[in-house]
Amino acid sequence: MNKKYTDLLDFDKNHVWHPYTSMSSPLPSYLVDSAEGVHIKLASGETLIDGMSSWWSVLHGYNHPKLNAALVEQSTKMSHVMFGGLTHQSAIDLCEKLIRLTPQGLDKVFLSDSGSVSVEVAMKMALQYWQSKEGQNKSNNSKTKLLTVRNGYHGDTFAAMSVCDPVTGMHQIFEQVLMKSYFAPAPTIEFNQAWQPKDTEALAALFEQHHNELAAFIIEPIVQGTGGMRFYHPQYLKACRKLCDQYDVLMIVDEIATGFGRTGKLFACEWAEISPDIMCLGKTLTGGYITLAATLCTEEIATTISNGEAGCFMHGPTFMGNALACAVANASIELLFENNWQQQVSVIEQALQGLLTPLARHERVKDARVLGTIGAVECLNSVNVATIQKRFVELGVWIRPFGKLIYIIPPLIINTEQLVSLVNAIATVLDEDACFLID
Ligand SMILES: *Cc1c(COP(=O)(O)O)cnc(C)c1O
């Protein structure tokens, strides 16, 4: 690497925070020069096959001509205008698409900046809904708590953190300030196992005990992502919908990671044939180009909030409905259908079933599983992130494991040969002691 690059990396190391790593002795960062299709090109010269879709967000690959064109076209009109008092076609088109494509009943769209914010918005909507509704009878609003399941992940902002898994979700550090939520055990019956109704017994007991306090129940549909790449049974999600109805609790489904085809359905809710009352979308929404998120809700929620004391929903981000983000989101959703996403996902799923699931027999592996475009290898030991990352780069792939999980979630345009390279790289590091911690 030439001097310019080493200077850049030195500055980065000394002054730029990176996620979940120390500022005083950070994990190494690799300098990216450009990315195209499924390839990330490092300044040091290597070209890596991308197995991560930049944290689940890239759908159609990097530097896509159609997505680039959508951005350029929008930027020649305007990149952004405030959403208070103004609106524009890109936002309107996007909201029309989201209403049409998401499960029935989600007819009102609130656009925001990121996944975590869309979760904040969802929780605030649920709280304001009950406040507006119960305020009308002048009784005190008691539905102010959230219920969720363990192993969940919903974002890093404060309200979102309060419904993340209490053990892995930083609750100890922020205990003093976090909202108190109720936690049911995580679903245990896996996606392909025989369903057993007892899996929701503890959850049902919490609904029964606390429903008077519960504004909403929140869950990631079918896939608990950051909480361990756990694929749970659709009947569990169906039971959640029933319990929410039975106990008059709003159901929030966080489709930020699962939306837009990732699990083999356009939205993971479809596996259980349910519609939530509130749905969060993010990550792939713009095909991985710009941060954008959406919270959809029912007509009833929107009307109740609007008839409440405040007369409106109390939220309004500066960059709400950003035109560049909406334009590229529209183009990304169009590409999904032009490219026949179902076919793309099923090719990836079949290839991963054949290539990745056999890794379950490796002595270091506890389980290897595949759903849609998600392939996860759960190891018996935690990975040594710095070492394993360096090895993956040497092997020509970009895979970023965490904890005991080595997982891939490639862009939909990846071909079989490239999938073979990703899985071979995983198989190679599994044989290397230095890539794992002894714990
Ligand atoms: C990534 C993620 C979030 C948070 O989204 P950000 O854009 O990182 O704020 C929330 N929920 C789920 C399920 C996610 O995977």
The ligand as a Tripos MOL2 file, in Angstrom:
@<TRIPOS>MOLECULE
LIG
   15    15     1     0     0
SMALL
NO_CHARGES

@<TRIPOS>ATOM
      1 C1        -30.2680   -3.5720   11.8610 C.3       1 LIG1
      2 C2        -31.5270   -3.7280   12.5820 C.ar      1 LIG1
      3 C3        -32.1280   -2.6410   13.2730 C.ar      1 LIG1
      4 C4        -31.4690   -1.2920   13.3810 C.3       1 LIG1
      5 O1        -31.3310   -0.6460   12.1590 O.3       1 LIG1
      6 P1        -30.2610    0.5580   12.0240 P.3       1 LIG1
      7 O2        -30.4570    1.0510   10.6260 O.co2     1 LIG1
      8 O3        -28.9080   -0.0600   12.2600 O.co2     1 LIG1
      9 O4        -30.6010    1.5740   13.0440 O.co2     1 LIG1
     10 C5        -33.3340   -2.8720   13.8940 C.ar      1 LIG1
     11 N1        -33.9340   -4.0660   13.8500 N.ar      1 LIG1
     12 C6        -33.4130   -5.1320   13.1980 C.ar      1 LIG1
     13 C7        -34.1590   -6.4250   13.1640 C.3       1 LIG1
     14 C8        -32.1810   -4.9980   12.5530 C.ar      1 LIG1
     15 O5        -31.6360   -6.0620   11.9440 O.3       1 LIG1
@<TRIPOS>BOND
     1     1     2 1
     2     2     3 ar
     3     2    14 ar
     4     3     4 1
     5     3    10 ar
     6     4     5 1
     7     5     6 1
     8     6     7 2
     9     6     8 1
    10     6     9 1
    11    10    11 ar
    12    11    12 ar
    13    12    13 1
    14    12    14 ar
    15    14    15 1
@<TRIPOS>SUBSTRUCTURE
     1 LIG1         1 GROUP 0 **** ****
